[in-house]
Amino acid sequence: MSVFRPRRLIHDLPWHIRPIPACHAKLTVLPPGGHDTCNSLAMSSEAHAREPQKSEDIPTEKKLEQLYELIDGIEIAMLTTRRPDGVLVSRPMATQARRAGTDLWFMTNVETGKIDELVAEPQVNLGYYKDGTREYVSVSGLARVTQDPARIRELYQTSWRLWLGDEGDDRDGSPSDPRIALIEVEAQSAVYLKAARAKALFSVLKRFVTGEAAEMGVTAELDRLDLSTGSGRAK
């Protein structure tokens, strides 16, 4: 008769038996007071990697190019507004195609609660995040709501019908639907992380070996003056 023997978990092992990181596939026995150098280096370098190295040498034109490139590659932004009671609220919004010389545009239903929030407090934040590369964009700015028919027709996409639905008459999701409103966000400041893709794998391996901070990318900031010198690229 066979006897079931439960597998011992790492946490159940004596304190002096520790697993070596993933680069090895066996256990090592450490003497009392022993030090697992590889694990310590990995933990130390991981902490450093959370703070990407900033670069002050990037020209403003290059920063703007990287900023809009990141935004173009991340369809959904989290739009954060403030309710009348002071509570912050975030919701996903699809960034619409940008026109040359404009900021960021979003479509919404004029009957939603966010309209009242934006009228009372137009200061908003837009957060973009790209899973996998860990790239992100944070934009702070002023929001303005408009129902300009010409602008709506210019930016209109047939996919808006899916969000609005067809309630009959002119509330059919077409460009003339009275429920359609546009939110324009005039960017006042922006912070972003642009990943160094070519060096990413080498950098991660390097931090395990040397303990040096991994070069996960470059962070850059743009203020109101920087943003006013650039123009959004039309898609």
C-alpha positions, 0 to 999 in steps of 0.5 A: 500500500503506497503512502501519500507524502505531501510535497514540501513547500519552500516555506516549510524547509529549514531556514538554512536551505534556500532556493537559488534564483531561477538561473539554477535548478537546485537547492543550496545549503547555506551555513548559519549566517550564510548570505544568498548573494544572488537573491540579494542582488536581484532584490536590490536591483529590482528596487532600483528598477522601479525608478527609471533614470530620467534624462534631461538631454532630450530635446523638446521636439523629441519629447513631443514625438515620443509623447504622441507616439505612446498615446497613439499606441495606447487606445484607452486612457483613464480619465480622472475627474472630481465629483462635487463632493471632492471624490476622484472618479476614473473611467476608461475613455477611447482617445479619438483621432487627433487633428494637427494643432489640437490636444486630446479628444474624447467622445461621451454621452452628454447625459452622463454624470461626468459632464456636470463634473467637468463643468464644475471642475475642468481640471482632469488627469489622463492616465495611459499604461501599456502592459508588457512594456510598462510604458505609461503617460500621465497628462494633466490639463483642462477639459472643455465640453463641446457639441460643435456639429462640425467638429463632431462630424470631423471626428465621428466614427461608426463605432460610436453607435455601439456605445450610444445605441439606437433609441429611435428618431434622431437618437440613433448614434449618427453624427446628428445624435443630440446625445453626442458630446466631445471632451477636449483636454488641453494638456498643461503638463505631461510625464511619460516613460519610454521603454528602451526596448533594444536594451531591455533583456540585456538590462534585466540580465545585467541587474541579476549579475552585477546588482546595478540598476536596470535601464528600463527606459527614460522618463521625461516631463513636459510643461505647459510651454513645452506642450504649446510649442508642439502640435498633435499629429493627425492620424 
